[in-house]
Amino acid sequence: MTKRHHSPRIRIRVATFLGLLLVTGLVTAIWADASESAGDNGIALKHLSLEELGNTEVTTVSKQPVKVARTPAAIYVITQEDIRRSGATSIPEALRLAPGVEVARIDSVRWSVGVRGFGSRLSRAVLVLIDGRSVYTPLFAGVYWEVQDTLLEDVERIEVIRGPGGTIWGANAVNGVINIITKRTSDTHGTLVSVAGGNVAEDSVGFRYGAGNDKNLNYRLYGKDFNRGHEFLSGQRQFDDWRMGQAGLRTDWEVRNRDTLTLQGDLYNGDAGEKVGITTYSPLATINVEQNAELSGGNLLGRWRHVLNQGSDVELQGYYDRTDRREPNYGEVRDTFDIDFLHHLTLPARQNFLWGVGARLSPAHFIQVVPTIAFAAHSTEQLYSAFVQDEIAIVGDQLWLTVGSKFLHNNYTGFEIQPSARLLWAPNARQTVWTALTRAVRTPSGIEEDFQATGLISTNPLLFVRAIGDGKFTSERLISYEAGYRSLVVPKLYLDVATFYNDYNHLLSAETGAPFSEATPPPAHIVVPIFLRNGLVGKTYGIELAPDWRPTNWWRLAGSYSYLQMDLNKERSSLDSSTIKSTEGSSPHQEFMIQSFVDLPKNLEFNLSGRFIGALPAQQVGSYWTADTEVGWHPTHHILFSVAGQNLWQPHHLESGGDPGALVEIKRSVYAKISWTSTAD
């Protein structure tokens, strides 16, 4: 599968897609004119103007509300309307809408997500939050995307920072921060019921009920359940079916004018089909096991915010998270306790000052299922942190300097520091120029601290290979240089450009050690050790563009283009022979997306998106172009019928080979959905 082989087809598909956009615009214009003369007003759909888009307040950059246009970072906001009209059925699918984010489906259950490179099954260089609660797992350094879920209708927005966010959020926010923010309960009064079904997303149901006392106490309850079928695996038995159920609650209570309390939590349980290779000593073999992973867990979060005076407030947040994973080759039960305190105040000389402290304890119990995969039976990750940040207005409302640092201590590498400096210049109300210099770290995880995985190489002679994490891995480190430009070019055209140059050292490497003999378990055999070390350095650089054009009040065109170049090298002492190629070849050099959102008369909507993703040579995945579409009809304010098609250009195609085992192709799929809402009186 080469680029030359696919380029004629890609050109045809691009031409077809652009032609469809043009025809859609012409047909809609004619229909809109006819409907206007007939007096059809229709139902007004929610759209932010481009000026309102720039004034949207985000909190991920500084833990305080800041307008997007005044943010000295590469941030992109995916709104609830964007999610709904994209036809996305999961959070990773919605993340495709953000520039610089690499999203690939491995199979029906698993995803590979990366930001500015280093895409992987667990997204090890990205910190993911849900309402400010970290969902990063310290066992494998990353995110289990298949259990990070909520009712998509309850998501207010997803804030995506491309670039390091360690000064505010701490360890592991190296290449990016993704914060999924749900709606306040005062915005979800009433009842919502949705039912959907299709050929891959076979069936799903969701509900929500919200109410309050019309004064200061509001709440909601929600639940969802879905079954997802297999993707395509040529000539082999399908294994990747997926079933999951989840329920949760949230309460917001404004105790007095100065105090707000939030309490929220979720419970989930499900089965996810897997196919894993397992090496056994007796019998001596490597076998493929097809079995469901049993996934369950829950969380409970509390947050208190108190306004001290104008421009000054404190916030205290704590959460508990429970994870219980029983996979075919290992099991883990983990409890995480986290607490954070934040103080925001306004200082003289136009300074916006923040400081805070935090602590996290995460005890875990590892369940050994097979003798060839082992962790420490019991371990406890400990993380203590403090941070300071000061935003200084240097020249009126035009030039700001933001400086700060995160100080943290973990039980693996001890003390770490993550400073940053950001400069933002707004020459006028419609333009922003910013630049940033940041240091970030990824601290070791359980897999690098105390881990052994053994695989069979040959039976004659009897030879094994063993990956070993023995506690000698230190933190991966990044120095990041960024710059960006935002402009409301004309009232109907908005442009966001970001560039970056990242300098990494102490990156993960696989170092081959001297073979040794081993008598236990019998028979005697030779083991080739592969130690997890910090033998790689590297640089990445690139550019991201995200224009947004509103040619009329009923047609929006949005798009993005991302270019990434990775250049990794070995340190002089490194003997690594595979990690550079596998890492550089697992992120696309180029990504392109264009989206069309059309409001048709008669309360109809038509949404179309196309994307091009570059090749992943290390994973035997070629470049591809595909398209998604969604058609919706609002017969009343309370009912929405929609039909969505995903991956329409091909019957099936590869997106990732990043999970060991057979390459699974992603099917063309269609599903229909009906939603009913009622607003509380």
C-alpha positions in Angstrom: 0.0 0.0 0.0 2.0 3.0 -1.3 1.2 6.6 -1.7 1.7 6.3 -5.5 -0.9 3.5 -5.6 -3.5 5.6 -3.8 -2.9 9.1 -5.1 -5.2 8.8 -8.2 -8.0 7.6 -6.0 -7.3 10.3 -3.4 -7.5 13.0 -6.1 -10.8 11.6 -7.3 -12.2 11.5 -3.8 -11.0 15.1 -3.1 -12.6 16.3 -6.3 -15.8 14.5 -5.4 -15.9 15.9 -1.9 -15.2 19.5 -3.0 -17.8 19.1 -5.7 -20.3 17.9 -3.1 -19.6 21.0 -1.0 -20.2 23.3 -3.9 -23.4 21.6 -5.0 -24.6 21.7 -1.3 -24.0 25.4 -1.2 -25.8 26.1 -4.4 -28.8 23.9 -3.7 -29.1 25.4 -0.2 -28.9 28.9 -1.4 -31.8 28.3 -3.9 -33.8 26.5 -1.3 -33.2 29.2 1.4 -34.3 31.9 -1.0 -37.5 30.0 -1.9 -38.3 29.3 1.8 -37.7 32.9 2.8 -40.2 34.1 0.2 -42.7 31.6 1.5 -42.2 32.9 5.0 -40.6 29.7 6.5 -38.7 30.9 9.6 -37.7 27.4 10.8 -36.0 26.6 14.1 -32.9 28.7 15.0 -29.9 26.5 15.5 -27.1 27.5 17.9 -24.1 29.1 16.3 -21.4 31.2 17.8 -20.4 34.2 15.7 -16.7 34.3 15.0 -16.3 37.3 17.4 -18.1 35.2 20.1 -15.8 32.3 19.3 -12.7 34.4 20.1 -14.4 35.6 23.3 -15.2 32.1 24.5 -13.8 31.6 28.0 -11.5 28.6 28.6 -10.0 27.4 31.9 -7.4 24.7 30.9 -4.6 27.1 30.3 -4.5 28.8 33.7 -7.3 27.2 35.8 -9.1 30.5 35.5 -11.5 31.8 32.8 -9.6 33.4 30.0 -10.9 34.4 26.5 -9.5 32.3 23.7 -8.3 35.4 21.9 -6.2 36.4 24.9 -4.7 32.9 25.5 -0.9 32.6 25.0 -1.1 28.9 24.0 -2.2 26.8 21.1 -5.7 26.1 22.3 -8.7 24.8 20.3 -12.3 24.5 21.6 -14.6 21.8 20.4 -18.1 22.9 21.2 -21.2 20.8 22.0 -22.6 21.8 18.6 -19.4 20.7 16.9 -19.7 17.3 18.6 -23.3 16.8 17.7 -23.1 17.8 14.1 -20.0 15.7 13.5 -21.9 12.5 14.2 -19.2 11.5 16.7 -20.2 8.6 19.0 -17.2 8.8 21.4 -14.7 11.3 22.8 -11.8 10.2 20.7 -13.9 10.6 17.5 -14.7 14.2 18.6 -11.0 14.9 19.1 -10.5 14.5 15.3 -12.0 18.0 15.0 -8.9 19.6 16.7 -5.8 20.5 14.6 -2.6 18.8 15.6 -4.3 15.9 17.3 -3.7 12.4 15.8 -6.6 10.1 16.2 -6.6 6.6 14.9 -8.9 3.7 15.6 -7.0 0.5 16.4 -10.1 -1.7 16.4 -13.7 -1.4 17.6 -12.6 -0.9 21.3 -9.1 0.8 21.3 -7.8 4.1 20.1 -4.4 5.7 19.4 -4.3 9.4 20.2 -1.3 11.8 20.1 -0.7 15.5 20.0 2.2 16.8 17.9 3.6 13.3 17.5 4.2 10.3 19.8 0.7 8.9 19.1 0.2 5.6 20.9 -2.4 3.2 22.3 -2.2 5.0 25.7 -1.2 8.6 24.7 1.7 8.7 27.1 2.7 12.3 26.4 -0.8 13.8 26.8 -2.7 14.6 30.0 -6.4 14.0 29.8 -8.9 15.5 32.3 -12.6 15.2 32.8 -13.9 18.3 34.6 -10.4 18.8 36.0 -10.0 15.2 37.2 -7.0 13.5 35.7 -7.6 10.1 34.0 -3.9 9.3 33.5 -3.0 5.8 34.6 0.4 5.4 36.3 0.6 1.7 35.5 1.3 2.0 31.7 1.7 5.8 31.5 -1.3 6.9 29.6 -5.0 6.9 29.1 -7.4 3.9 28.7 -9.7 5.7 26.2 -12.3 2.9 26.2 -13.4 3.8 29.7 -13.2 7.6 29.5 -16.8 8.3 28.6 -19.9 10.3 29.5 -23.2 11.2 27.9 -22.0 13.3 24.9 -25.0 15.5 25.1 -23.8 16.6 28.5 -20.4 17.8 27.2 -20.3 21.6 27.1 -16.9 21.7 25.3 -13.5 20.0 25.0 -10.5 22.3 25.4 -7.5 21.0 23.6 -4.0 22.5 24.3 -1.4 21.5 21.8 1.9 21.9 23.6 3.1 21.5 27.2 0.8 22.4 30.1 3.0 21.2 33.0 3.3 24.5 34.7 -0.4 24.4 35.6 -1.2 20.7 35.5 2.1 19.0 36.5 3.8 15.8 35.3 2.8 14.1 32.0 1.3 17.2 30.4 4.2 17.1 27.9 2.7 17.4 24.4 -0.7 18.5 25.2 -3.7 18.7 27.6 -7.2 17.6 26.8 -9.9 18.8 29.2 -13.5 17.4 28.7 -15.8 19.9 30.5 -19.5 19.0 31.1 -22.4 21.4 31.4 -23.5 23.0 34.6 -26.6 21.4 36.0 -28.5 24.7 35.7 -28.2 24.2 31.9 -29.6 20.6 31.9 -33.0 20.9 33.5 -35.6 18.5 32.0 -35.5 15.1 30.5 -33.5 13.7 27.6 -33.9 10.3 26.0 -31.9 9.1 23.0 -31.9 5.8 21.1 -29.5 4.9 18.2 -28.6 1.9 16.1 -26.5 1.0 13.1 -24.3 -1.7 11.5 -21.3 -1.2 13.7 -22.6 1.0 16.5 -25.3 -1.6 16.9 -27.5 -0.1 19.6 -27.2 2.6 22.3 -29.5 4.3 24.6 -29.0 7.3 26.8 -31.1 9.3 29.3 -30.7 12.3 31.6 -32.9 14.0 34.1 -32.1 17.4 35.6 -34.0 19.7 38.0 -33.5 22.2 40.7 -35.2 24.6 43.1 -34.9 27.6 40.7 -32.7 29.3 43.2 -29.3 27.8 44.2 -29.5 24.0 44.0 -29.5 22.1 40.7 -28.7 18.5 39.9 -28.8 15.9 37.1 -28.7 12.1 36.8 -27.7 10.3 33.6 -27.2 6.8 32.2 -26.1 5.2 29.0 -25.6 1.8 27.6 -24.3 0.6 24.2 -23.2 -2.4 22.2 -20.7 -2.1 19.4 -19.9 -4.8 16.9 -16.7 -6.0 15.2 -14.6 -4.1 12.8 -13.1 -5.9 9.7 -10.4 -8.6 10.0 -9.8 -10.4 6.7 -9.8 -14.2 6.9 -9.8 -14.4 10.7 -12.3 -14.7 13.5 -13.6 -11.4 14.7 -12.9 -10.6 18.3 -13.4 -6.9 19.1 -17.0 -6.5 20.2 -17.7 -4.0 23.0 -20.4 -3.5 25.6 -20.5 -0.8 28.2 -22.9 0.8 30.6 -22.4 3.9 32.6 -24.3 6.1 35.0 -23.6 9.2 37.0 -24.8 12.3 38.8 -23.8 15.9 39.4 -25.0 18.6 41.8 -24.2 22.3 41.8 -25.1 24.2 44.9 -24.6 28.0 45.3 -24.6 28.1 49.1 -24.3 31.9 49.3 -23.3 34.5 46.8 -19.7 33.8 47.5 -19.7 30.0 47.7 -20.3 27.2 45.2 -20.2 23.5 45.9 -20.0 20.8 43.2 -20.4 17.1 43.7 -20.3 14.6 40.8 -19.5 11.0 40.2 -19.7 8.1 37.7 -19.9 4.3 37.7 -19.1 2.1 34.7 -19.0 -1.6 33.8 -18.4 -3.4 30.6 -16.7 -6.0 28.5 -14.2 -5.3 25.7 -13.1 -8.0 23.2 -9.4 -8.5 22.9 -6.9 -10.7 21.1 -3.6 -11.0 22.9 -0.5 -13.1 22.4 0.6 -15.0 25.5 3.8 -16.9 26.1 3.6 -19.9 28.4 6.3 -22.1 29.9 4.1 -25.2 30.3 3.2 -26.0 27.6 6.1 -24.2 25.9 4.2 -22.0 23.4 3.0 -18.6 22.3 -0.7 -18.6 21.8 -3.3 -16.0 20.8 -6.1 -15.7 23.3 -9.4 -14.2 22.4 -11.2 -13.1 25.5 -13.2 -10.2 26.9 -11.5 -7.7 29.2 -13.7 -7.0 32.2 -13.7 -3.3 32.9 -15.3 -1.5 35.8 -14.7 1.4 38.1 -16.0 4.7 39.3 -15.1 8.1 40.6 -16.4 10.8 43.0 -15.3 14.5 42.8 -16.0 17.4 45.1 -15.2 21.0 44.5 -15.6 24.1 46.7 -15.1 27.7 45.4 -15.2 30.7 47.6 -15.0 34.3 46.4 -12.9 36.4 48.8 -13.5 39.7 47.1 -13.5 41.1 43.6 -10.6 39.6 41.7 -9.7 37.0 44.4 -11.0 33.5 45.1 -9.9 30.1 46.5 -10.8 26.7 45.2 -10.5 23.3 46.9 -11.0 20.1 44.8 -10.7 16.5 45.8 -11.5 13.2 44.0 -11.4 9.5 44.4 -11.1 7.2 41.5 -11.4 3.4 41.4 -10.2 1.3 38.5 -10.7 -2.5 38.2 -9.3 -4.1 35.0 -9.3 -7.8 34.3 -7.6 -8.5 31.0 -6.6 -11.9 29.5 -2.9 -11.4 30.4 -3.0 -9.2 33.6 -5.3 -7.5 36.1 -5.1 -4.3 38.1 -7.1 -2.8 40.9 -6.2 0.8 41.6 -7.5 3.5 44.0 -6.5 7.1 43.5 -6.9 9.9 46.0 -6.2 13.5 44.8 -6.6 16.9 46.4 -5.7 20.3 45.0 -5.9 23.8 46.5 -5.9 27.0 44.3 -5.7 30.6 45.3 -6.3 33.4 42.7 -5.8 37.0 43.6 -5.2 40.4 41.8 -2.0 42.2 42.9 -1.1 45.8 42.4 0.5 46.9 39.1 -2.1 44.9 37.1 -0.9 41.4 38.1 -3.1 38.3 38.0 -1.5 35.9 40.5 -2.2 32.2 41.0 -0.6 29.7 43.4 -1.6 26.3 44.6 -0.6 23.0 46.1 -1.7 19.4 45.6 -1.1 15.8 46.5 -2.0 12.4 45.0 -1.7 8.9 46.3 -2.5 5.9 44.1 -2.1 2.5 45.7 -2.6 -0.5 43.3 -2.7 -4.2 43.4 -1.4 -6.2 40.4 -3.1 -9.5 39.6 -0.8 -11.9 37.8 -2.7 -14.0 35.2 0.2 -15.5 33.2 3.8 -16.3 34.5 5.4 -14.3 31.7 3.9 -10.9 32.6 4.7 -9.5 36.1 4.6 -6.2 38.0 5.2 -5.6 41.7 2.3 -7.2 43.5 1.6 -3.9 45.4 2.8 -0.4 44.7 1.8 3.2 45.6 2.5 6.1 43.4 3.0 9.4 45.3 3.0 12.9 43.8 3.2 16.2 45.7 3.2 19.5 43.9 3.1 23.3 44.2 2.9 26.0 41.5 3.0 29.7 41.1 2.0 31.8 38.1 1.9 35.6 37.6 0.3 37.3 34.6 1.7 40.9 34.3 0.1 43.5 32.1 3.2 45.3 30.7 1.5 47.7 28.3 -2.2 48.5 29.1 -4.5 46.0 27.3 -2.0 45.1 24.6 1.0 43.3 26.1 1.1 40.6 28.8 3.9 38.5 30.3 3.0 35.3 32.1 5.7 33.5 34.1 5.4 30.5 36.4 6.6 27.1 37.4 5.3 23.8 38.8 7.4 22.1 41.5 6.7 18.5 42.1 8.0 15.5 43.9 7.3 11.9 42.9 8.5 8.6 44.4 10.3 7.5 41.3 12.6 10.4 40.4 12.3 12.8 43.3 12.1 16.6 42.7 11.1 18.0 39.3 10.6 21.6 38.1 8.5 22.8 35.1 8.9 26.5 34.4 7.3 28.5 31.6 7.3 32.0 30.2 4.6 33.3 27.8 4.3 36.6 26.0 1.1 37.8 24.4 0.6 40.9 22.3 -2.8 42.2 21.1 -2.1 45.2 18.8 -5.9 45.6 18.4 -9.1 43.9 19.3 -9.0 41.5 16.3 -5.4 40.2 16.4 -3.3 38.3 18.9 0.4 37.3 18.6 1.9 35.0 21.3 5.0 33.1 22.0 6.1 30.6 24.8 9.1 28.8 26.2 8.3 25.8 28.5 9.9 22.9 30.2 7.9 19.7 30.8 8.5 16.2 32.1 7.0 12.8 31.9 7.7 10.9 35.1 8.2 7.1 35.1 5.3 4.7 35.4 4.8 1.2 36.7 5.9 -0.4 33.4 9.3 1.4 33.7 9.7 0.9 37.4 9.0 -2.8 38.1 7.9 -4.8 35.1 8.9 -8.0 33.2 7.3 -9.4 30.0 8.8 -12.5 28.5 8.3 -13.7 24.9 9.4 -16.9 23.1 11.9 -16.4 20.2 12.8 -19.9 19.3 12.5 -23.5 20.6 15.8 -24.8 19.2 17.8 -23.4 20.8 15.4 -22.5 23.6 15.5 -18.7 23.6 13.4 -16.0 25.2 13.3 -12.2 25.0 12.4 -10.2 28.2 11.4 -6.6 28.5 12.5 -5.3 31.9 11.7 -2.1 33.7 14.0 -2.1 36.7 13.6 1.3 38.2 16.6 2.9 36.4 14.4 4.9 34.0 14.4 8.7 34.6 11.9 11.3 33.5 11.6 12.2 29.8 12.2 15.9 29.3 11.1 18.6 26.9 12.0 22.2 26.1 9.3 23.6 23.9 9.4 26.8 21.8 6.0 27.9 20.5 4.5 30.9 18.7 1.1 31.6 17.3 -1.2 34.2 15.6 -4.9 34.6 15.8 -6.9 37.1 13.7 -10.5 37.9 12.9 -9.4 38.8 9.4 -12.9 40.0 8.4 -16.1 39.6 10.3 -16.8 36.3 8.5 -13.2 34.8 8.5 -11.2 33.7 11.6 -7.7 32.3 11.4 -5.6 30.5 14.0 -1.9 29.6 13.3 0.5 27.9 15.7 4.1 26.8 15.2 6.4 24.8 17.5 9.9 23.5 17.9 10.3 20.8 20.6 13.7 19.6 22.0 13.4 16.3 23.8 16.0 14.3 25.8 16.0 11.2 27.9 13.3 9.7 25.8 12.3 6.0 26.2 14.6 3.5 24.5 14.9 -0.3 24.5 18.5 -1.3 25.3 19.6 -4.9 24.6 21.6 -6.4 27.4 24.0 -9.4 27.6 22.1 -12.8 27.2 22.1 -15.0 30.3 21.0 -18.5 31.1 18.1 -19.4 33.4 17.2 -22.8 34.8 13.9 -21.8 36.4 11.3 -22.5 35.1 12.6 -25.7 33.5 13.9 -26.6 31.0 17.1 -24.4 31.0 17.0 -21.6 28.5 18.7 -18.4 27.3 17.1 -15.0 28.0 17.9 -11.9 25.9 17.1 -8.9 28.2 15.7 -5.6 26.8 16.0 -2.8 29.4 13.8 0.3 29.4 16.1 3.2 29.5 16.5 6.9 28.4 18.7 6.5 25.4 17.0 8.7 22.8 17.0 12.4 22.1 15.1 14.2 19.4 13.5 17.3 17.9 10.1 17.8 16.4 8.7 20.9 14.6 5.6 21.8 12.7 2.8 24.1 12.0 -1.0 24.0 12.5 -3.6 26.2 10.7 -7.3 26.3 11.6 -9.4 28.7 9.5 -13.2 29.2 10.2 -15.3 30.9 7.5 -19.0 31.9 7.7 -19.9 32.9 4.1 -23.6 33.2 5.1 -25.6 32.9 8.3 -26.7 29.3 7.3 -23.3 27.9 6.1 -20.1 27.5 8.0 -16.9 26.1 6.6 -14.1 25.1 9.1 -10.9 23.3 8.5 -7.4 22.5 9.7 -4.0 21.5 8.4 -1.2 20.1 10.5 2.4 19.4 9.5 4.8 17.5 11.7 8.4 16.5 11.3 10.1 14.2 13.8 13.9 13.7 14.0 15.0 11.3 16.8 18.5 10.0 17.5 20.4 7.8 19.8 22.7 9.0 22.5 26.2 7.7 22.2 25.8 5.0 24.8 22.5 3.7 23.4 22.2 0.3 21.6 18.6 0.8 20.7 17.8 -0.6 17.3 14.1 -0.2 16.8 12.5 2.6 18.9 13.5 5.4 16.6 11.9 3.9 13.5 8.8 2.8 15.3 8.2 6.2 16.9 9.0 8.4 13.9 6.9 6.1 11.7 3.8 6.1 13.9 2.7 9.7 13.5 1.5 11.2 10.1 3.6 14.0 8.6 0.4 15.7 7.4 -3.2 15.9 8.4 -6.0 17.8 6.6 -9.6 18.2 7.5 -12.5 20.3 6.0 -16.0 20.5 7.5 -19.2 22.0 6.2 -22.1 22.8 8.4 -25.3 23.8 6.6 -28.6 24.9 8.1 -31.3 24.0 5.5 -34.9 25.2 5.5 -37.7 23.1 7.0 -35.5 22.7 10.1 -33.0 20.4 8.4 -29.3 20.4 8.7 -26.6 18.8 6.5 -23.0 18.3 7.8 -20.1 16.9 5.8 -16.5 16.5 6.8 -13.5 15.0 4.9 -10.1 14.2 6.2 -6.7 13.2 4.8 -4.3 11.3 7.1 -0.7 10.7 6.2 0.9 7.3 6.2 2.2 5.4 9.3 5.0 3.3 7.7 6.1 1.8 11.0 2.6 0.3 11.4 2.1 -0.8 7.8 -0.7 1.8 7.4 -0.9 3.8 4.2 -2.2 7.3 3.8 -6.0 7.6 3.3 -8.8 10.0 2.6 -12.3 9.5 3.9 -15.5 11.4 4.8 -18.2 11.5 7.4 -21.7 13.0 7.1 -24.7 13.7 9.3 -28.2 14.8 8.3 -30.5 16.0 11.1 -34.1 17.1 11.2 -35.8 19.1 14.0 -39.5 18.7 13.5 -40.0 20.5 16.9 -37.8 22.0 19.5 -38.0 18.7 21.5 -37.2 16.1 18.8 -34.1 15.5 16.7 -33.9 12.8 14.0 -30.4 12.2 12.6 -28.6 9.8 10.3 -24.8 9.7 10.3 -22.3 7.9 8.0 -18.7 7.4 9.0 -15.7 6.4 6.9 -17.8 6.5 3.7 -15.1 6.4 1.0 -14.0 2.8 1.5 -15.8 -0.4 2.7 -12.9 -0.7 5.2 -9.5 0.8 5.8 -6.5 0.7 8.2 -6.0 3.5 10.6 -3.5 2.0 13.1 -1.3 -1.0 13.6 -0.3 0.2 17.0 -1.6 -2.7 19.0 0.2 -6.0 18.9 -1.7 -8.6 16.9 -3.6 -8.7 13.6 -4.2 -5.4 11.8 -7.9 -4.6 12.1 -9.6 -2.4 9.4 -12.2 0.1 10.2 -15.6 -0.4 8.5 -17.8 2.0 6.7 -20.7 2.5 9.1 -24.1 4.1 9.2 -26.4 4.7 12.2 -29.6 6.5 12.9 -30.6 8.3 16.1 -33.6 9.9 17.7 -33.4 12.3 20.7 -36.3 13.7 22.7 -35.9 16.5 25.2 -38.3 18.2 27.5 -37.6 21.3 29.4 -38.6 21.5 33.1 -41.2 24.1 34.0 
